[in-house]
Amino acid sequence: MPNIPDTQPSSEEFKTITENLYKQNLELSVINKTLSLLQELYKISIQNLGSRQISARISETIRSSLNFERVSILRYTAELDSLTQIASAESTRFHVARGDSPSYFDNDSTIENASIHAFFSDPISKNQMGYTEDVSLVWGTYVPKESLLKIISEGHVRSVIAFPLIIEDKVVGTWVSILNRPYTELATYEKKSIESISNVIAVALDKALLYEKLRESNEQLAQSNDRLKELDQLKTEFVSIASHQLRAPITAIKGYASLIIEGSFGEVPEALRGASERIFESSKFMATIIEDFLNITRIEQGHIKYSLEDFNVVSLASRVVEEYQHSAHEKKLGLSLESPKTTIIVHADEGKIKQAITNLVDNAIKYTSAGTIRVVINIVPERNNVQIQVIDTGIGISATDQNRLFQKFSRAKNANNVNVLGTGLGLYVVHEMMKVQGGNVSVFSEGEGKGSTFTLEIPLSEEQKSK
Ligand code: ADP
């Protein structure tokens, strides 16, 4: 048999039950309201906004949700011991009551000596809630008595509360609310729900301050970047002008030194021969540097023009090899060309490709003291390009140096050991030029002393691709 109570609750008991239910309902509704308020505040906190905008939204959301007369957020500056209002929200009646003045209620109004202030010392120096029903404690020193009385009565001010905003154990501010009833009359669960908001505000404020700092440093970075770009542009222009000015005299020095050595001005006395050769070699090196500088400034200013056309890369490579036979022979190096065909048509800028092959062959001779230099051409059908490899038996390059060889001014460590003059610019120029033409340059070496292979990749012409 089910256990059915044999007596109905008395009307007194019924009343108590109803009252309890009502109370629980009320409690639940406050909890519900608090939860949705917290959710709202969280949504605000994740927006990418500055501290003032975030605080303004938070103040308004809290005020309207909890039906306060006013909510404001004040930031604390410890060095100055001052509180500055950064946001506030007011009910219409409070706003009307306080009128345009006093400006104390506006943003940027400041409270000095906050840590010993009659009202604010609690949240600021004692880390606890500030509470008063005597409003003159809060504004007495700032607002004339008459205005204050008007604000209190027409603005429905009954009590003021202030909670500390704490980030990493430091008080960074306070949030202040004006209530239209004494705080003490609030139920415990209502008080708890109000207290729970403080943390969310502190976190939101912290995030907003970080966001502000980030934005500020981003702006500074952008400014320095612009300045750097300007300076870089000035530097490029300066190098360009200087190089142009230097080109003519150095060409004259090189030309005359060459004529002297060749005996165009009569036989060179033995004592002068060495010196003349040094003048010639040095001026040749200087001319190369100037040429490299000019190439770089042209690349950086985007002034290099490329005229892409179809041409036979085998005959171009063979011309370069021919031009360098003499230099190779002087160092007793073998220099050969190997190609599967006599004609391979590529699509690129012939002058620039010649410059690239020349640079690689010139380097191979410079950095090889014995052995051979092979220029090997191969078609790579699956990549639709032709590879020109310049393979030498020279000083080789370590793995670390290979990684940065195509950067400006980059020279391998062992380049200095062999006493070869260089600027570390030639390969950078080749790399930049190959990129624009849809090609590539790369390096491989098994290590120092083990020779090097530099590979150019050049796109095949449409006709050659279909062969
Ligand atoms: P430079 O020869 O004027 O220094 P490059 O840009 O042409 O400038 O070459 C960069 C560096 O790459 C050289 O300084 C050298 O260390 C290395 N390098 C280039 N070619 C070779 C090579 N064939 N063998 C060994 N090292 C090389």
Residues whose N, C-alpha, C, O or C-beta is under 5 A from the ligand:
A	BS01	ADP	N363 A364 Y367 G394 I395 G396 I397 L405 S410 R411 A412 A415 L421 G422 T423 G424 L425 G426 L427 Y428 S452
